[in-house]
Amino acid sequence: MPELPEVETTLRGIAPYVTGRRIGAVVVREPRLRWPVPKDLARSCRGQVVESVSRRGKYLLFRTAAGTLIVHLGMSGSLRLVDAGTPPGPHDHADIALEGGRALRLRDPRRFGAVLWTVEDPLRHPLLRNLGPEPLDDAAFTGDYLYQRSRGRRQAVKTFIMDSRIVVGVGNIYANEALFSAGIRPTTAAGRIGRTRCRRLAEAIARVLRDAIAAGGTTLRDFINGDGKPGYFARRLQVYGRAGEACRACGHTIRSSRLGQRSTFYCPHCQR
């Protein structure tokens, strides 16, 4: 699914073409997404100028004077800029037409995405208000923060860092990669990791995510960024999807297991 780097890549791709533009027609072809698309969405958005586009976790926020459009890409969705007259495909569920002849098109084959509207502070929306700090916020997300939040926790560190209440946007791919970079085995109890290794882990999470953003995200099966180009971070993956292959650091065989119903990959030599 699109993870934080893919959503950030989408944000950076579309923001220059959306910010300052007026919303014209809004076409909803399929309102039955993860949460129903508001019936009055077109009326709420029409004529509004997009004042800014930002990201909170994996949610994209399109702020206008009247309210904020909240978009989530779901499990396999993408948000792309297309010419307004481009015929829709079978999974193109919503278009937000902008002045100038372009439209933002949400493609979501599994319909796990969302297109919502709020007139309140979007950061206090029920879907966003309990989210943890951003992993790229060096002031809020630190090793000391991880250390404090992990005390007494018996859960595996991989599921701990994938909890959006602890830190947002660390999905399965990047959790595997960050733990490898930090030299920590995914099954280690979060509460058993000392302060020094927590600092190493926080640094690894931020570094892996920044590297992925710089590379344009991770193309696995169906992610395409805002301008229609795939990301290439998949070529740099150290452990994810490499079970049975040699570790690039030590030569030992990468192993895989199931943890929290998610595929987990690690090097038994490099990660303790």
PyRosetta script that sets phi, psi and omega in degrees:
from pyrosetta import init, pose_from_sequence

init()
pose = pose_from_sequence("MPELPEVETTLRGIAPYVTGRRIGAVVVREPRLRWPVPKDLARSCRGQVVESVSRRGKYLLFRTAAGTLIVHLGMSGSLRLVDAGTPPGPHDHADIALEGGRALRLRDPRRFGAVLWTVEDPLRHPLLRNLGPEPLDDAAFTGDYLYQRSRGRRQAVKTFIMDSRIVVGVGNIYANEALFSAGIRPTTAAGRIGRTRCRRLAEAIARVLRDAIAAGGTTLRDFINGDGKPGYFARRLQVYGRAGEACRACGHTIRSSRLGQRSTFYCPHCQR")
pose.set_psi(1, 156.3)
pose.set_omega(1, 174.4)
pose.set_phi(2, -59.0)
pose.set_psi(2, 123.8)
pose.set_omega(2, 178.0)
pose.set_phi(3, -104.9)
pose.set_psi(3, -174.9)
pose.set_omega(3, -173.7)
pose.set_phi(4, -51.5)
pose.set_psi(4, -47.7)
pose.set_omega(4, 179.9)
pose.set_phi(5, -59.9)
pose.set_psi(5, -37.2)
pose.set_omega(5, 178.9)
pose.set_phi(6, -68.0)
pose.set_psi(6, -40.0)
pose.set_omega(6, 178.5)
pose.set_phi(7, -67.7)
pose.set_psi(7, -41.0)
pose.set_omega(7, 177.5)
pose.set_phi(8, -64.4)
pose.set_psi(8, -38.9)
pose.set_omega(8, 177.1)
pose.set_phi(9, -63.7)
pose.set_psi(9, -41.9)
pose.set_omega(9, 175.8)
pose.set_phi(10, -60.7)
pose.set_psi(10, -45.8)
pose.set_omega(10, 179.4)
pose.set_phi(11, -56.1)
pose.set_psi(11, -49.5)
pose.set_omega(11, -177.8)
pose.set_phi(12, -66.8)
pose.set_psi(12, -28.9)
pose.set_omega(12, 179.8)
pose.set_phi(13, -73.9)
pose.set_psi(13, -37.3)
pose.set_omega(13, -174.0)
pose.set_phi(14, -96.4)
pose.set_psi(14, -25.3)
pose.set_omega(14, -172.5)
pose.set_phi(15, -53.3)
pose.set_psi(15, -45.7)
pose.set_omega(15, -178.2)
pose.set_phi(16, -62.5)
pose.set_psi(16, -24.1)
pose.set_omega(16, -176.5)
pose.set_phi(17, -96.2)
pose.set_psi(17, -9.9)
pose.set_omega(17, -175.5)
pose.set_phi(18, -109.0)
pose.set_psi(18, -39.3)
pose.set_omega(18, -176.3)
pose.set_phi(19, -61.6)
pose.set_psi(19, 128.4)
pose.set_omega(19, -179.6)
pose.set_phi(20, 86.2)
pose.set_psi(20, -2.3)
pose.set_omega(20, -179.7)
pose.set_phi(21, -92.3)
pose.set_psi(21, 148.6)
pose.set_omega(21, 178.3)
pose.set_phi(22, -90.7)
pose.set_psi(22, 138.7)
pose.set_omega(22, 178.6)
pose.set_phi(23, -83.3)
pose.set_psi(23, 129.3)
pose.set_omega(23, 175.6)
pose.set_phi(24, -98.7)
pose.set_psi(24, -118.5)
pose.set_omega(24, -179.5)
pose.set_phi(25, -72.8)
pose.set_psi(25, 145.9)
pose.set_omega(25, 171.7)
pose.set_phi(26, -119.4)
pose.set_psi(26, 120.7)
pose.set_omega(26, -177.7)
pose.set_phi(27, -111.8)
pose.set_psi(27, 118.9)
pose.set_omega(27, 177.0)
pose.set_phi(28, -110.7)
pose.set_psi(28, 110.9)
pose.set_omega(28, -178.9)
pose.set_phi(29, -89.4)
pose.set_psi(29, -29.7)
pose.set_omega(29, 179.3)
pose.set_phi(30, -139.2)
pose.set_psi(30, 104.1)
pose.set_omega(30, -178.1)
pose.set_phi(31, -81.2)
pose.set_psi(31, -9.4)
pose.set_omega(31, -174.6)
pose.set_phi(32, -90.2)
pose.set_psi(32, 71.5)
pose.set_omega(32, 174.5)
pose.set_phi(33, -94.8)
pose.set_psi(33, -160.5)
pose.set_omega(33, -177.5)
pose.set_phi(34, -57.3)
pose.set_psi(34, -40.4)
pose.set_omega(34, 169.5)
pose.set_phi(35, -123.4)
pose.set_psi(35, 140.4)
pose.set_omega(35, -176.5)
pose.set_phi(36, -57.2)
pose.set_psi(36, 136.5)
pose.set_omega(36, 175.5)
pose.set_phi(37, -67.7)
pose.set_psi(37, 131.7)
pose.set_omega(37, -179.0)
pose.set_phi(38, -54.7)
pose.set_psi(38, 136.7)
pose.set_omega(38, -177.4)
pose.set_phi(39, -65.0)
pose.set_psi(39, -28.9)
pose.set_omega(39, -177.6)
pose.set_phi(40, -99.5)
pose.set_psi(40, 21.8)
pose.set_omega(40, -176.8)
pose.set_phi(41, -59.1)
pose.set_psi(41, -45.4)
pose.set_omega(41, -178.1)
pose.set_phi(42, -60.2)
pose.set_psi(42, -43.9)
pose.set_omega(42, 179.9)
pose.set_phi(43, -66.4)
pose.set_psi(43, -38.2)
pose.set_omega(43, -178.5)
pose.set_phi(44, -66.9)
pose.set_psi(44, -38.4)
pose.set_omega(44, -174.4)
pose.set_phi(45, -88.2)
pose.set_psi(45, -32.0)
pose.set_omega(45, -170.7)
pose.set_phi(46, -56.3)
pose.set_psi(46, 127.7)
pose.set_omega(46, 177.4)
pose.set_phi(47, 87.7)
pose.set_psi(47, -6.7)
pose.set_omega(47, -179.1)
pose.set_phi(48, -82.0)
pose.set_psi(48, 145.0)
pose.set_omega(48, 176.5)
pose.set_phi(49, -94.9)
pose.set_psi(49, 131.6)
pose.set_omega(49, 177.4)
pose.set_phi(50, -75.2)
pose.set_psi(50, 108.0)
pose.set_omega(50, -176.4)
pose.set_phi(51, -79.8)
pose.set_psi(51, -32.1)
pose.set_omega(51, 178.9)
pose.set_phi(52, -160.6)
pose.set_psi(52, 158.1)
pose.set_omega(52, 174.7)
pose.set_phi(53, -128.3)
pose.set_psi(53, 128.1)
pose.set_omega(53, -178.9)
pose.set_phi(54, -140.9)
pose.set_psi(54, 177.9)
pose.set_omega(54, 180.0)
pose.set_phi(55, -129.7)
pose.set_psi(55, 139.2)
pose.set_omega(55, 169.6)
pose.set_phi(56, -130.6)
pose.set_psi(56, 111.2)
pose.set_omega(56, -172.0)
pose.set_phi(57, 61.8)
pose.set_psi(57, -124.4)
pose.set_omega(57, 178.6)
pose.set_phi(58, -103.3)
pose.set_psi(58, 14.1)
pose.set_omega(58, 179.0)
pose.set_phi(59, -99.3)
pose.set_psi(59, 135.3)
pose.set_omega(59, 173.8)
pose.set_phi(60, -98.1)
pose.set_psi(60, 132.8)
pose.set_omega(60, -176.2)
pose.set_phi(61, -116.4)
pose.set_psi(61, 118.2)
pose.set_omega(61, 178.0)
pose.set_phi(62, -106.9)
pose.set_psi(62, 102.4)
pose.set_omega(62, -174.5)
pose.set_phi(63, -89.7)
pose.set_psi(63, 135.6)
pose.set_omega(63, 173.8)
pose.set_phi(64, -130.2)
pose.set_psi(64, 173.9)
pose.set_omega(64, 179.0)
pose.set_phi(65, -66.4)
pose.set_psi(65, -26.7)
pose.set_omega(65, -176.3)
pose.set_phi(66, -91.4)
pose.set_psi(66, -20.8)
pose.set_omega(66, -176.8)
pose.set_phi(67, 167.2)
pose.set_psi(67, -170.9)
pose.set_omega(67, -175.8)
pose.set_phi(68, -127.5)
pose.set_psi(68, 131.2)
pose.set_omega(68, 173.8)
pose.set_phi(69, -87.5)
pose.set_psi(69, 125.9)
pose.set_omega(69, -179.8)
pose.set_phi(70, -110.1)
pose.set_psi(70, 122.8)
pose.set_omega(70, -176.9)
pose.set_phi(71, -124.4)
pose.set_psi(71, 133.5)
pose.set_omega(71, 174.5)
pose.set_phi(72, -125.0)
pose.set_psi(72, 138.9)
pose.set_omega(72, -174.8)
pose.set_phi(73, -85.7)
pose.set_psi(73, -6.2)
pose.set_omega(73, 176.0)
pose.set_phi(74, 69.3)
pose.set_psi(74, -147.5)
pose.set_omega(74, -175.8)
pose.set_phi(75, -84.0)
pose.set_psi(75, -31.0)
pose.set_omega(75, -173.1)
pose.set_phi(76, -147.4)
pose.set_psi(76, 22.0)
pose.set_omega(76, -174.7)
pose.set_phi(77, -86.4)
pose.set_psi(77, 167.1)
pose.set_omega(77, 174.4)
pose.set_phi(78, -146.2)
pose.set_psi(78, 152.3)
pose.set_omega(78, 177.7)
pose.set_phi(79, -123.4)
pose.set_psi(79, 115.4)
pose.set_omega(79, -172.4)
pose.set_phi(80, -128.5)
pose.set_psi(80, 154.1)
pose.set_omega(80, 172.9)
pose.set_phi(81, -88.6)
pose.set_psi(81, 127.0)
pose.set_omega(81, 178.1)
pose.set_phi(82, -132.6)
pose.set_psi(82, 161.4)
pose.set_omega(82, 169.9)
pose.set_phi(83, -64.1)
pose.set_psi(83, 138.1)
pose.set_omega(83, -172.3)
pose.set_phi(84, -56.8)
pose.set_psi(84, -28.1)
pose.set_omega(84, -178.1)
pose.set_phi(85, -90.1)
pose.set_psi(85, 4.7)
pose.set_omega(85, -178.9)
pose.set_phi(86, -65.7)
pose.set_psi(86, 124.8)
pose.set_omega(86, -179.1)
pose.set_phi(87, -60.1)
pose.set_psi(87, 137.5)
pose.set_omega(87, -179.1)
pose.set_phi(88, -76.9)
pose.set_psi(88, 151.1)
pose.set_omega(88, 172.6)
pose.set_phi(89, -88.9)
pose.set_psi(89, 178.7)
pose.set_omega(89, -175.8)
pose.set_phi(90, -65.9)
pose.set_psi(90, -21.2)
pose.set_omega(90, -178.5)
pose.set_phi(91, -110.6)
pose.set_psi(91, 12.9)
pose.set_omega(91, 178.0)
pose.set_phi(92, -87.2)
pose.set_psi(92, 95.7)
pose.set_omega(92, -166.9)
pose.set_phi(93, -89.6)
pose.set_psi(93, -21.6)
pose.set_omega(93, -177.7)
pose.set_phi(94, -153.0)
pose.set_psi(94, 142.1)
pose.set_omega(94, 174.2)
pose.set_phi(95, -123.4)
pose.set_psi(95, 136.3)
pose.set_omega(95, 171.6)
pose.set_phi(96, -115.6)
pose.set_psi(96, 100.4)
pose.set_omega(96, -176.5)
pose.set_phi(97, -75.1)
pose.set_psi(97, 135.7)
pose.set_omega(97, -179.2)
pose.set_phi(98, -116.6)
pose.set_psi(98, 152.2)
pose.set_omega(98, 175.5)
pose.set_phi(99, -60.2)
pose.set_psi(99, 143.5)
pose.set_omega(99, -177.8)
pose.set_phi(100, 105.7)
pose.set_psi(100, -4.7)
pose.set_omega(100, 172.8)
pose.set_phi(101, 95.2)
pose.set_psi(101, 6.4)
pose.set_omega(101, 178.2)
pose.set_phi(102, -111.9)
pose.set_psi(102, 163.9)
pose.set_omega(102, 178.6)
pose.set_phi(103, -141.5)
pose.set_psi(103, 146.8)
pose.set_omega(103, 169.6)
pose.set_phi(104, -86.8)
pose.set_psi(104, 125.4)
pose.set_omega(104, -176.6)
pose.set_phi(105, -118.7)
pose.set_psi(105, 123.6)
pose.set_omega(105, 176.6)
pose.set_phi(106, -93.1)
pose.set_psi(106, 118.8)
pose.set_omega(106, 174.1)
pose.set_phi(107, -108.9)
pose.set_psi(107, 126.8)
pose.set_omega(107, -173.3)
pose.set_phi(108, -148.6)
pose.set_psi(108, 84.5)
pose.set_omega(108, -176.1)
pose.set_phi(109, -56.6)
pose.set_psi(109, -36.2)
pose.set_omega(109, -175.6)
pose.set_phi(110, -94.3)
pose.set_psi(110, -5.9)
pose.set_omega(110, 178.2)
pose.set_phi(111, 58.2)
pose.set_psi(111, 38.3)
pose.set_omega(111, 175.1)
pose.set_phi(112, -100.9)
pose.set_psi(112, 3.2)
pose.set_omega(112, -179.9)
pose.set_phi(113, -83.6)
pose.set_psi(113, -171.8)
pose.set_omega(113, -178.3)
pose.set_phi(114, -151.8)
pose.set_psi(114, 145.4)
pose.set_omega(114, 169.9)
pose.set_phi(115, -134.1)
pose.set_psi(115, 106.7)
pose.set_omega(115, -174.5)
pose.set_phi(116, -126.1)
pose.set_psi(116, 168.1)
pose.set_omega(116, -178.4)
pose.set_phi(117, -138.4)
pose.set_psi(117, 137.0)
pose.set_omega(117, 175.8)
pose.set_phi(118, -140.0)
pose.set_psi(118, 143.0)
pose.set_omega(118, 176.2)
pose.set_phi(119, -97.7)
pose.set_psi(119, -5.4)
pose.set_omega(119, 178.9)
pose.set_phi(120, -92.2)
pose.set_psi(120, 179.8)
pose.set_omega(120, 174.1)
pose.set_phi(121, -60.7)
pose.set_psi(121, 117.4)
pose.set_omega(121, -175.7)
pose.set_phi(122, -61.9)
pose.set_psi(122, -26.8)
pose.set_omega(122, -179.4)
pose.set_phi(123, -71.1)
pose.set_psi(123, -12.1)
pose.set_omega(123, 176.1)
pose.set_phi(124, -103.9)
pose.set_psi(124, 7.4)
pose.set_omega(124, 175.6)
pose.set_phi(125, -64.2)
pose.set_psi(125, 144.8)
pose.set_omega(125, -178.3)
pose.set_phi(126, -52.2)
pose.set_psi(126, -29.5)
pose.set_omega(126, -179.7)
pose.set_phi(127, -79.4)
pose.set_psi(127, -16.8)
pose.set_omega(127, -173.9)
pose.set_phi(128, -116.6)
pose.set_psi(128, -21.9)
pose.set_omega(128, -166.7)
pose.set_phi(129, -69.6)
pose.set_psi(129, -21.6)
pose.set_omega(129, -179.3)
pose.set_phi(130, -104.1)
pose.set_psi(130, 13.6)
pose.set_omega(130, -179.7)
pose.set_phi(131, -72.3)
pose.set_psi(131, 147.7)
pose.set_omega(131, 176.9)
pose.set_phi(132, -76.7)
pose.set_psi(132, -174.8)
pose.set_omega(132, -178.6)
pose.set_phi(133, -68.1)
pose.set_psi(133, 159.7)
pose.set_omega(133, 174.7)
pose.set_phi(134, -73.9)
pose.set_psi(134, 134.4)
pose.set_omega(134, -177.9)
pose.set_phi(135, -68.3)
pose.set_psi(135, -15.4)
pose.set_omega(135, 179.1)
pose.set_phi(136, -97.2)
pose.set_psi(136, 4.7)
pose.set_omega(136, 176.3)
pose.set_phi(137, -91.2)
pose.set_psi(137, 98.8)
pose.set_omega(137, -174.0)
pose.set_phi(138, -63.3)
pose.set_psi(138, -23.3)
pose.set_omega(138, -179.8)
pose.set_phi(139, -81.2)
pose.set_psi(139, -38.9)
pose.set_omega(139, -175.5)
pose.set_phi(140, -89.5)
pose.set_psi(140, -34.4)
pose.set_omega(140, -176.6)
pose.set_phi(141, -107.1)
pose.set_psi(141, 104.5)
pose.set_omega(141, -176.8)
pose.set_phi(142, -133.8)
pose.set_psi(142, 168.4)
pose.set_omega(142, 176.3)
pose.set_phi(143, -63.6)
pose.set_psi(143, -35.9)
pose.set_omega(143, 178.2)
pose.set_phi(144, -65.5)
pose.set_psi(144, -37.7)
pose.set_omega(144, 176.1)
pose.set_phi(145, -62.2)
pose.set_psi(145, -47.4)
pose.set_omega(145, 179.1)
pose.set_phi(146, -60.1)
pose.set_psi(146, -41.6)
pose.set_omega(146, -179.5)
pose.set_phi(147, -60.6)
pose.set_psi(147, -46.7)
pose.set_omega(147, -178.8)
pose.set_phi(148, -64.8)
pose.set_psi(148, -42.4)
pose.set_omega(148, -177.6)
pose.set_phi(149, -72.1)
pose.set_psi(149, -22.6)
pose.set_omega(149, -175.9)
pose.set_phi(150, -90.0)
pose.set_psi(150, -9.2)
pose.set_omega(150, -176.6)
pose.set_phi(151, -61.1)
pose.set_psi(151, 130.7)
pose.set_omega(151, 178.2)
pose.set_phi(152, 80.3)
pose.set_psi(152, -0.6)
pose.set_omega(152, -177.9)
pose.set_phi(153, -83.5)
pose.set_psi(153, 125.9)
pose.set_omega(153, 177.0)
pose.set_phi(154, -93.3)
pose.set_psi(154, -13.4)
pose.set_omega(154, -176.7)
pose.set_phi(155, -67.1)
pose.set_psi(155, 154.2)
pose.set_omega(155, 179.7)
pose.set_phi(156, -60.1)
pose.set_psi(156, 143.5)
pose.set_omega(156, -176.6)
pose.set_phi(157, -62.0)
pose.set_psi(157, -30.7)
pose.set_omega(157, 179.3)
pose.set_phi(158, -64.5)
pose.set_psi(158, -46.8)
pose.set_omega(158, 178.2)
pose.set_phi(159, -69.3)
pose.set_psi(159, -29.1)
pose.set_omega(159, 177.4)
pose.set_phi(160, -62.0)
pose.set_psi(160, -48.7)
pose.set_omega(160, -177.5)
pose.set_phi(161, -77.6)
pose.set_psi(161, -12.2)
pose.set_omega(161, 175.9)
pose.set_phi(162, -89.9)
pose.set_psi(162, -2.1)
pose.set_omega(162, 178.2)
pose.set_phi(163, -79.2)
pose.set_psi(163, 116.0)
pose.set_omega(163, -175.3)
pose.set_phi(164, -66.6)
pose.set_psi(164, -13.6)
pose.set_omega(164, 175.3)
pose.set_phi(165, -79.3)
pose.set_psi(165, -19.0)
pose.set_omega(165, 177.4)
pose.set_phi(166, -89.7)
pose.set_psi(166, -50.9)
pose.set_omega(166, 176.9)
pose.set_phi(167, -155.4)
pose.set_psi(167, 139.3)
pose.set_omega(167, -175.0)
pose.set_phi(168, -87.0)
pose.set_psi(168, 150.5)
pose.set_omega(168, 165.5)
pose.set_phi(169, 81.4)
pose.set_psi(169, 5.0)
pose.set_omega(169, 178.4)
pose.set_phi(170, -93.1)
pose.set_psi(170, 88.2)
pose.set_omega(170, -179.8)
pose.set_phi(171, -80.9)
pose.set_psi(171, -173.9)
pose.set_omega(171, -171.1)
pose.set_phi(172, -61.7)
pose.set_psi(172, -45.0)
pose.set_omega(172, -178.0)
pose.set_phi(173, -58.7)
pose.set_psi(173, -52.5)
pose.set_omega(173, -172.0)
pose.set_phi(174, -78.4)
pose.set_psi(174, -22.9)
pose.set_omega(174, 172.6)
pose.set_phi(175, -64.9)
pose.set_psi(175, -45.5)
pose.set_omega(175, 176.2)
pose.set_phi(176, -58.2)
pose.set_psi(176, -46.7)
pose.set_omega(176, -175.6)
pose.set_phi(177, -68.7)
pose.set_psi(177, -39.9)
pose.set_omega(177, -179.2)
pose.set_phi(178, -67.3)
pose.set_psi(178, -39.8)
pose.set_omega(178, 179.4)
pose.set_phi(179, -65.9)
pose.set_psi(179, -36.8)
pose.set_omega(179, 175.1)
pose.set_phi(180, -64.1)
pose.set_psi(180, -45.4)
pose.set_omega(180, -179.5)
pose.set_phi(181, -60.5)
pose.set_psi(181, -34.9)
pose.set_omega(181, -178.9)
pose.set_phi(182, -85.6)
pose.set_psi(182, -8.4)
pose.set_omega(182, -180.0)
pose.set_phi(183, 73.1)
pose.set_psi(183, 30.6)
pose.set_omega(183, -177.5)
pose.set_phi(184, -116.3)
pose.set_psi(184, 130.7)
pose.set_omega(184, 179.1)
pose.set_phi(185, -71.8)
pose.set_psi(185, 136.1)
pose.set_omega(185, -174.7)
pose.set_phi(186, -58.8)
pose.set_psi(186, -28.8)
pose.set_omega(186, -175.8)
pose.set_phi(187, -84.4)
pose.set_psi(187, -6.6)
pose.set_omega(187, -179.7)
pose.set_phi(188, -60.8)
pose.set_psi(188, 134.7)
pose.set_omega(188, 178.0)
pose.set_phi(189, -62.3)
pose.set_psi(189, 132.0)
pose.set_omega(189, -177.0)
pose.set_phi(190, -56.8)
pose.set_psi(190, -38.0)
pose.set_omega(190, -177.1)
pose.set_phi(191, -71.2)
pose.set_psi(191, -10.4)
pose.set_omega(191, 179.9)
pose.set_phi(192, -94.5)
pose.set_psi(192, -1.9)
pose.set_omega(192, -178.3)
pose.set_phi(193, -90.0)
pose.set_psi(193, 125.6)
pose.set_omega(193, -176.1)
pose.set_phi(194, -75.2)
pose.set_psi(194, 172.7)
pose.set_omega(194, -175.9)
pose.set_phi(195, -59.9)
pose.set_psi(195, -42.7)
pose.set_omega(195, -178.1)
pose.set_phi(196, -62.7)
pose.set_psi(196, -43.4)
pose.set_omega(196, 179.8)
pose.set_phi(197, -72.8)
pose.set_psi(197, -28.8)
pose.set_omega(197, 173.9)
pose.set_phi(198, -64.3)
pose.set_psi(198, -40.2)
pose.set_omega(198, 176.8)
pose.set_phi(199, -63.7)
pose.set_psi(199, -40.8)
pose.set_omega(199, 178.3)
pose.set_phi(200, -63.8)
pose.set_psi(200, -38.5)
pose.set_omega(200, -180.0)
pose.set_phi(201, -67.9)
pose.set_psi(201, -45.3)
pose.set_omega(201, 178.8)
pose.set_phi(202, -59.4)
pose.set_psi(202, -42.9)
pose.set_omega(202, 178.2)
pose.set_phi(203, -63.9)
pose.set_psi(203, -39.4)
pose.set_omega(203, -179.5)
pose.set_phi(204, -66.9)
pose.set_psi(204, -41.4)
pose.set_omega(204, 178.6)
pose.set_phi(205, -59.1)
pose.set_psi(205, -49.9)
pose.set_omega(205, -179.1)
pose.set_phi(206, -63.4)
pose.set_psi(206, -42.1)
pose.set_omega(206, -177.7)
pose.set_phi(207, -65.5)
pose.set_psi(207, -45.6)
pose.set_omega(207, -179.6)
pose.set_phi(208, -62.9)
pose.set_psi(208, -42.3)
pose.set_omega(208, 179.6)
pose.set_phi(209, -66.0)
pose.set_psi(209, -42.6)
pose.set_omega(209, 179.1)
pose.set_phi(210, -64.0)
pose.set_psi(210, -40.2)
pose.set_omega(210, 178.4)
pose.set_phi(211, -63.3)
pose.set_psi(211, -40.3)
pose.set_omega(211, 179.8)
pose.set_phi(212, -66.7)
pose.set_psi(212, -40.6)
pose.set_omega(212, 177.7)
pose.set_phi(213, -62.9)
pose.set_psi(213, -43.1)
pose.set_omega(213, 179.7)
pose.set_phi(214, -62.6)
pose.set_psi(214, -31.5)
pose.set_omega(214, -179.8)
pose.set_phi(215, -87.2)
pose.set_psi(215, -6.5)
pose.set_omega(215, 177.3)
pose.set_phi(216, 95.3)
pose.set_psi(216, 18.0)
pose.set_omega(216, 178.1)
pose.set_phi(217, 92.7)
pose.set_psi(217, -169.0)
pose.set_omega(217, -176.9)
pose.set_phi(218, -121.1)
pose.set_psi(218, 121.4)
pose.set_omega(218, 174.4)
pose.set_phi(219, -93.1)
pose.set_psi(219, 115.5)
pose.set_omega(219, 174.5)
pose.set_phi(220, -112.0)
pose.set_psi(220, -67.2)
pose.set_omega(220, 179.3)
pose.set_phi(221, -124.6)
pose.set_psi(221, -44.0)
pose.set_omega(221, -165.8)
pose.set_phi(222, -142.6)
pose.set_psi(222, 15.0)
pose.set_omega(222, 177.5)
pose.set_phi(223, -85.2)
pose.set_psi(223, 132.4)
pose.set_omega(223, 171.7)
pose.set_phi(224, -134.5)
pose.set_psi(224, 133.8)
pose.set_omega(224, -175.1)
pose.set_phi(225, -81.0)
pose.set_psi(225, -174.8)
pose.set_omega(225, -169.2)
pose.set_phi(226, -60.4)
pose.set_psi(226, -31.0)
pose.set_omega(226, -178.7)
pose.set_phi(227, -98.4)
pose.set_psi(227, 12.1)
pose.set_omega(227, 176.0)
pose.set_phi(228, 88.7)
pose.set_psi(228, 2.7)
pose.set_omega(228, -178.9)
pose.set_phi(229, -99.1)
pose.set_psi(229, 141.8)
pose.set_omega(229, 179.3)
pose.set_phi(230, -77.4)
pose.set_psi(230, 158.4)
pose.set_omega(230, 173.7)
pose.set_phi(231, -87.3)
pose.set_psi(231, 164.7)
pose.set_omega(231, -174.1)
pose.set_phi(232, -128.3)
pose.set_psi(232, 14.2)
pose.set_omega(232, 179.8)
pose.set_phi(233, -66.1)
pose.set_psi(233, -21.8)
pose.set_omega(233, -179.8)
pose.set_phi(234, -56.4)
pose.set_psi(234, -29.2)
pose.set_omega(234, 179.8)
pose.set_phi(235, -68.6)
pose.set_psi(235, -16.8)
pose.set_omega(235, -176.5)
pose.set_phi(236, -102.8)
pose.set_psi(236, -0.1)
pose.set_omega(236, -176.3)
pose.set_phi(237, -60.7)
pose.set_psi(237, 132.8)
pose.set_omega(237, -177.3)
pose.set_phi(238, -90.4)
pose.set_psi(238, -37.9)
pose.set_omega(238, -178.4)
pose.set_phi(239, -129.1)
pose.set_psi(239, -34.5)
pose.set_omega(239, -173.7)
pose.set_phi(240, -59.6)
pose.set_psi(240, 126.4)
pose.set_omega(240, 177.6)
pose.set_phi(241, 74.4)
pose.set_psi(241, 10.9)
pose.set_omega(241, -174.4)
pose.set_phi(242, -114.0)
pose.set_psi(242, 26.6)
pose.set_omega(242, 179.0)
pose.set_phi(243, -57.2)
pose.set_psi(243, 134.0)
pose.set_omega(243, -179.8)
pose.set_phi(244, 88.1)
pose.set_psi(244, -10.6)
pose.set_omega(244, 178.6)
pose.set_phi(245, -94.1)
pose.set_psi(245, 165.2)
pose.set_omega(245, -179.2)
pose.set_phi(246, -77.5)
pose.set_psi(246, 136.8)
pose.set_omega(246, 174.7)
pose.set_phi(247, -62.7)
pose.set_psi(247, 133.0)
pose.set_omega(247, -178.2)
pose.set_phi(248, -71.0)
pose.set_psi(248, -16.3)
pose.set_omega(248, -179.2)
pose.set_phi(249, -91.6)
pose.set_psi(249, -41.3)
pose.set_omega(249, -172.8)
pose.set_phi(250, -126.6)
pose.set_psi(250, -13.1)
pose.set_omega(250, 178.9)
pose.set_phi(251, 91.4)
pose.set_psi(251, -11.1)
pose.set_omega(251, 176.9)
pose.set_phi(252, -68.7)
pose.set_psi(252, 162.3)
pose.set_omega(252, -176.5)
pose.set_phi(253, -79.4)
pose.set_psi(253, 130.1)
pose.set_omega(253, 175.8)
pose.set_phi(254, -70.0)
pose.set_psi(254, 133.9)
pose.set_omega(254, 179.6)
pose.set_phi(255, -107.9)
pose.set_psi(255, 161.9)
pose.set_omega(255, 177.0)
pose.set_phi(256, -135.7)
pose.set_psi(256, 155.0)
pose.set_omega(256, 177.7)
pose.set_phi(257, -156.4)
pose.set_psi(257, 179.0)
pose.set_omega(257, 174.7)
pose.set_phi(258, -108.9)
pose.set_psi(258, 130.5)
pose.set_omega(258, 180.0)
pose.set_phi(259, -140.3)
pose.set_psi(259, 118.6)
pose.set_omega(259, -176.2)
pose.set_phi(260, 59.4)
pose.set_psi(260, 36.4)
pose.set_omega(260, 179.9)
pose.set_phi(261, 64.3)
pose.set_psi(261, 18.2)
pose.set_omega(261, 178.3)
pose.set_phi(262, -121.9)
pose.set_psi(262, 146.2)
pose.set_omega(262, 176.4)
pose.set_phi(263, -65.9)
pose.set_psi(263, 133.2)
pose.set_omega(263, -176.4)
pose.set_phi(264, -127.8)
pose.set_psi(264, 135.1)
pose.set_omega(264, -175.9)
pose.set_phi(265, -127.9)
pose.set_psi(265, 140.0)
pose.set_omega(265, -178.4)
pose.set_phi(266, -160.2)
pose.set_psi(266, 161.5)
pose.set_omega(266, 173.5)
pose.set_phi(267, -102.3)
pose.set_psi(267, 120.0)
pose.set_omega(267, -177.2)
pose.set_phi(268, -68.2)
pose.set_psi(268, -15.6)
pose.set_omega(268, 179.5)
pose.set_phi(269, -91.7)
pose.set_psi(269, -43.7)
pose.set_omega(269, -176.1)
pose.set_phi(270, -80.4)
pose.set_psi(270, -24.2)
pose.set_omega(270, -174.7)
pose.set_phi(271, -112.9)
pose.set_psi(271, 124.3)
pose.set_omega(271, -176.8)
pose.set_phi(272, -117.6)
pose.dump_pdb("model.pdb")
